[in-house]
C-alpha cells in the first residue's frame, strides 16, 4: 500500500528558549492511503467553501467566528475511521540533555525525535511519501538524513521521499497543524477556559470517546506517544 504522511510541530523552540511557553515539544503526523489523497483534499475544500473559509486554516486561527468550520473539520477527520490516522510524539523538554545525547545541537535533537515519531508506524511492504512543514534549518541535509535513517531501519518498506512543503500549499498539512495544536495545547495545559479552542478540544474528545492524553501504542486513530527519556520499565 502507498501511504502519505503529513507532519507538523508545536513548540519547536522549547530546546532553545530561555522563556519557554510550554513544557512539551509535540511533533505530529497525519497518515492516509495515497489513493484517498485527492478525494480528501476535495472534501476539505468543500468544507471551506461551505463555511466561507478563505486562505490557510490552522490551530492559531481557531476563533469563535470560525469555530463551526473547525468543528466540522474534526467531524470529517473522525468519520474517516482508520483510513485517516493521527500520531504525535510529546517530548518533555525538561528531560532533554542536548549536550550528552545530541552533540549540543538542538536541531539534531529535534530530528531524532522526528525519527521516533515516524519509524514505528512504518510497516513492511508499504511505500511512504512523507511531507514535513517547511522549516528553516541550519543544515540543509536534515530531511535527507532523516530519510536515510528511516530507510535503514525499515528495510522491507520503501521510503519514497521525505520533503518539505509550505503549509499554505497543502490542506492536509493544515489538518495536521490543527490536530498537533489540539494535542500540544492539552498536554501543555494552555487552553483558556471557555474559549473556542477549548470548545474544539471538547468536541474532539467527545468524538474520540476519550481524553486527549498519552495513549497505548496500539491506539490507531489518535495516538499520543509521550516518550520517556529517563529510562526504566
Residue, then its C-alpha position, 0 to 999 in steps of 0.5 A: x500500500x502507498x501511504x502519505x504522511x503529513x507532519x507538523x510541530x508545536x513548540x519547536x523552540x522549547x530546546x532553545x528558549x530561555x522563556x519557554x511557553x510550554x513544557x512539551x515539544x509535540x511533533x505530529x503526523x497525519x497518515x492516509x492511503x495515497x489513493x484517498x489523497x485527492x478525494x480528501x483534499x476535495x472534501x476539505x475544500x468543500x468544507x471551506x467553501x461551505x463555511x466561507x473559509x478563505x486562505x490557510x486554516x490552522x490551530x492559531x486561527x481557531x476563533x469563535x467566528x470560525x469555530x463551526x468550520x473547525x468543528x466540522x473539520x474534526x467531524x470529517x477527520x473522525x468519520x474517516x475511521x482508520x483510513x485517516x490516522x493521527x500520531x504525535x510524539x510529546x517530548x518533555x523538554x525538561x528531560x532533554x540533555x542536548x549536550x550528552x545525547x545530541x552533540x549540543x545541537x538542538x536541531x539534531x535533537x529535534x530530528x531524532x525525535x522526528x525519527x521516533x515519531x515516524x519509524x514505528x508506524x512504518x510497516x513492511x511492504x508499504x511505500x511512504x511519501x512523507x511531507x514535513x512543514x517547511x522549516x528553516x534549518x541550519x543544515x540543509x541535509x536534515x530531511x535527507x538524513x532523516x530519510x536515510x535513517x528511516x530507510x535503514x531501519x525499515x528495510x522491507x518498506x520503501x521510503x519514497x521521499x521525505x520533503x518539505x512543503x509550505x503549509x499554505x500549499x497543502x490542506x492536509x498539512x493544515x489538518x495536521x497543524x490543527x490536530x498537533x495544536x489540539x494535542x500540544x495545547x492539552x498536554x501543555x495545559x494552555x487552553x483558556x477556559x471557555x474559549x473556542x479552542x477549548x470548545x474544539x478540544x471538547x468536541x474532539x474528545x467527545x468524538x474520540x470517546x476519550x481524553x486527549x492524553x498519552x495513549x497505548x501504542x496500539x491506539x490507531x486513530x489518535x495516538x499520543x506517544x509521550x516518550x520517556x527519556x529517563x529510562x526504566x520499565 
